[in-house]
Amino acid sequence: MHAIAALDARPVDDPLALQDIEVPDPSGRDTDLLIRVEAVSVNPTDVQRRSRVKAGGPPKILGFDGAGTVVGLGSAVEGFSIGDEVWWSGDASRAGANADLQAVDHRIVSRRPASITFADAASLPLTAITAWEGMFERMRINREDSGTILMVGGAGGVGSILIQLAKQLTALRVIATASRDETAAWCRRLGADAVADHRDLEASVSALAPDGLEYVFSSYTPGNIEAYGNLLRPFGQIVSIDGGDLDLLPLFPKSIGFHWEYMFARSRYETWDMGEQGRMLAEVADLVDTGAVVPTATVHIDDFSAAGIREAHRLVESGTVIGKVVVHR
């Protein structure tokens, strides 16, 4: 089959940063669906992983958001049939979706929203799962909880869906951060109650929430821990999705909880509750089909080749994209 792969770590402007190659069709496990990929999106994790590929190793097929059609079923698969149109965010330890075919464990897959295209569907799985797990599992937010959540990086992929899920599924007030007129307008359009300027984070958020925050969902954590400690009320909660070498001591006096969110943990370790991700995606699909949640794709590239994927990587690396970049057939 045709696939797009990184063979070594090269700058995105190098034509060989990603290459069209031919590889054998995936050999699936008993629990796998074999899916013909129709569309993918590019996330920061794709860019990061491309930058770490070592020359001389096996080709690295990236892509962790997909939408496509089921063409094969493992012997232990339940709930799916050939021809089902599905969406998923895959397993970071296996070959990704930048290929004609991908083998994906059926427990982390659901039927895609019927009301949108494959391309728009591919914009949501990874970010929706990240937002869902971060809010409802890491911070243990209940759907009746009130208070204020700060989404740092509101116009990014995760921010764009978290704003929507928080407004649809909780009673929280949502403050998003942005720094440009167009990104601030995007956050408001998705439902943010207020927008703060992350270039002057503490002062800007304090003006909007003088009594403090209950929750912070952080896409830009290094350098912000002290500000979060000042902004959060006692016993507040933080979820970080970007890692880094962090000094958490400023959180200690208020007994603030700090959590990592890594949505590939379930598939990487084949946890007993892997199927929760399929359930999350099914609920998000329902929200999309009722119009409560909208896709977050803002750039569509009609070129499922190394050139198209490379352009998507270039855009994501630029740091200027609102929402998500998708590549489709």
Buried (B, 14 or more C-beta within 10 A) or exposed (E): BBBBBBBBBBEBEEEEBBBEBEBEEBEBBEBBBBBBBBBBBBBBBBBEBBBEBEEEEEBBBBBBBBBBBBBBBBEEBEEBEEEBBBBBBBBBEBBBBBBBBBBBBBBBBBBBBEEBBBBBBBBBBBBBBBBBBBBBBBBEBEEEBEBBBBBBBBBBBBBBBBBBBBBBBBEBBBBBBBBEEEBBBBBBEBBBBBBBBBEEBBEBBBEBBEEBBBBBBBBBBEEBBEBBBBBBBEEBBBBBBBEEEBEEEBBEEBEBBBBBBBBBEBBEEEEEEBBBBBBBBBBBBEBBBEEBBBBBBBBBBEBBBBBBBBBBBBBBBEEEBBBBBBBBB
